Amino acid sequence: MHTTYQTLLDEARQIIHSEDTITAKLQRICDLLEKRVAHYDWVGFYFADAEKRVLHLGPYTGEATDHILIPFGKGICGQVAESNQTFLVDDVTAQTNYIACSLTVKAEIVVPLFVSGQNIGQLDIDSHTLNAFTKEDQEFLEALNESIASLYL
């Protein structure tokens, strides 16, 4: 893993082990990522209500969004809620099921958050840059979510 991402992962783990509430910890992680990674323009969490098959917006950093509830299957986040797989989108305009948050968003990565094998939510990151996310971003964010999962055990 790139040194910058390893440093960020270490810093995020310090936040995870801090005395803050879970919500405050997640907000601090969103703020950290958006501030320190140039191509992370919107960083937020969505949490699943599996019974109602909907995602609820959690802590986030970036432009305000109208997408506080996303049905499973709708948009990139909704697809990840069903597939349980990370979804990296190089160009959101090429996705027929994309829910536009802003005309400035060009790329997106959504990483599921598993706790005891169950997808309880996801980390969603938007970028104003085409082809912004790499395999390295994916590996970093998946490792980050593994650490975040410990908050729910």
C-alpha positions in Angstrom: 0.0 0.0 0.0 1.3 3.5 -0.9 2.9 5.3 2.1 0.2 8.1 2.0 -2.6 5.5 2.3 -0.8 3.6 5.0 -0.4 6.8 7.0 -4.1 7.7 6.5 -5.0 4.1 7.6 -2.9 4.5 10.7 -4.5 7.9 11.5 -8.0 6.5 10.9 -7.3 3.6 13.2 -6.3 6.2 15.9 -9.7 7.9 15.4 -11.4 4.5 15.6 -9.8 3.8 19.0 -10.5 7.3 20.3 -13.1 8.1 23.0 -15.6 9.7 20.6 -19.0 8.4 19.7 -19.2 6.1 16.6 -20.9 9.0 14.7 -18.2 11.4 15.7 -15.5 8.9 14.7 -17.1 8.3 11.3 -17.4 12.1 10.7 -13.7 12.6 11.6 -12.7 9.8 9.2 -14.8 11.5 6.4 -13.1 14.8 7.1 -9.7 13.2 7.2 -10.1 11.5 3.8 -11.7 14.5 2.1 -9.0 16.8 3.4 -6.0 14.7 2.7 -6.7 12.9 -0.6 -7.0 15.4 -3.4 -9.4 13.4 -5.6 -11.8 12.6 -2.7 -14.3 15.4 -3.2 -17.3 13.9 -1.3 -16.9 11.2 1.4 -19.7 9.6 3.3 -21.3 6.6 4.8 -24.7 5.0 4.0 -26.2 2.4 6.4 -28.6 -0.3 5.4 -32.0 -1.0 6.8 -32.2 -4.5 5.3 -35.8 -5.0 6.4 -37.0 -2.0 4.4 -34.3 -2.5 1.7 -33.1 1.1 1.9 -29.8 2.9 2.7 -29.8 5.9 5.1 -27.2 8.7 4.8 -24.8 8.8 7.7 -21.9 11.1 8.4 -20.4 12.8 5.3 -18.1 15.6 4.2 -18.6 17.5 1.0 -21.5 19.2 -0.8 -25.0 18.7 0.7 -26.9 15.9 -0.9 -30.6 15.2 -1.4 -29.9 11.5 -1.4 -30.6 10.7 2.3 -32.5 7.5 1.4 -31.4 5.2 -1.4 -33.4 2.1 -2.3 -31.4 -1.2 -2.6 -30.6 -1.7 -6.3 -30.8 2.0 -7.2 -27.6 3.9 -8.2 -24.1 2.7 -7.4 -24.8 2.6 -3.6 -28.0 0.6 -4.1 -26.2 -1.8 -6.3 -23.5 -2.4 -3.7 -26.1 -3.0 -1.1 -27.3 -5.9 -3.2 -24.0 -7.2 -4.7 -21.9 -6.9 -1.6 -19.0 -6.0 -3.9 -16.9 -2.9 -4.2 -18.0 -0.8 -7.2 -15.4 1.4 -8.8 -16.8 3.7 -11.5 -14.3 5.6 -13.8 -17.0 7.7 -15.5 -20.4 8.0 -13.9 -22.0 9.1 -17.2 -21.4 5.6 -18.6 -23.5 4.1 -15.8 -27.2 3.7 -16.7 -28.2 3.2 -13.1 -26.3 6.2 -11.7 -28.1 8.7 -9.4 -26.6 12.1 -10.2 -25.6 14.0 -7.0 -24.0 16.9 -8.8 -22.8 17.7 -12.3 -19.3 18.0 -10.9 -19.1 14.3 -10.0 -17.2 12.4 -12.6 -16.1 9.1 -10.8 -17.2 7.2 -7.7 -16.1 4.3 -5.6 -18.4 2.5 -3.1 -17.0 0.0 -0.6 -19.3 -2.2 1.4 -19.0 -2.3 5.2 -19.2 -5.8 6.6 -19.8 -6.7 10.3 -19.8 -10.4 11.1 -20.3 -11.2 7.4 -23.3 -8.9 7.0 -23.3 -5.8 4.8 -24.4 -3.1 7.2 -23.6 -0.1 5.0 -20.9 1.4 2.8 -18.3 4.1 2.3 -19.1 6.2 -0.7 -16.6 8.5 -2.3 -17.2 10.9 -5.3 -14.5 12.6 -7.3 -14.6 15.6 -9.7 -11.9 13.8 -11.8 -12.6 11.1 -14.4 -10.8 7.8 -13.8 -9.9 9.1 -10.3 -9.8 5.8 -8.4 -7.2 3.0 -8.7 -6.9 -0.5 -7.3 -4.8 1.1 -4.6 -7.7 3.3 -3.6 -9.9 0.2 -3.4 -7.4 -1.8 -1.3 -7.0 1.2 1.1 -10.7 1.7 1.5 -11.4 -2.0 1.9 -8.8 -2.1 4.7 -10.2 1.0 6.2 -13.7 -0.5 6.3 -12.3 -3.7 7.9 -11.0 -1.4 10.7 -14.3 0.6 10.9 -16.2 -2.7 11.3 -14.6 -3.1 14.7 -16.8 -0.3 16.0 -19.9 -2.5 15.6 -18.6 -5.7 17.2 
